[in-house]
């Protein structure tokens, strides 16, 4: 008898789980025998390589603009000052280190800022 109750509880949990997933959206499909079956929508990941590339490009452009405005020596002295601070400031200093792309973009932008 307890096996029957356990099977029933298991079925109830599965139905409740499916019902909860269908609250977030569902799709109706007609099966081969003509029965309309509703299934929950699949979740898609919201990760975009293009979006990530745009964020990285924007960050490099931001660093280049700051570097072009301040100049390479002042920029480096401020990075050095950041690296002596708290853990968060050290992380910021690590991220703001000038890389070749930033230096090249800053050299191009410097002509337009002066």
Secondary structure, DSSP 8 states (H G I E B T S, - for coil): -HHHHHHHHHHHHHHHHHHHHHTT-EEEEE-TTS-EEEEE--------HHHHHHHHHHHHHHHHHHHHHH-HHHHHHHHHHHHTS-HHHHHHHHHTS--HHHHHHHHHHHHHH-
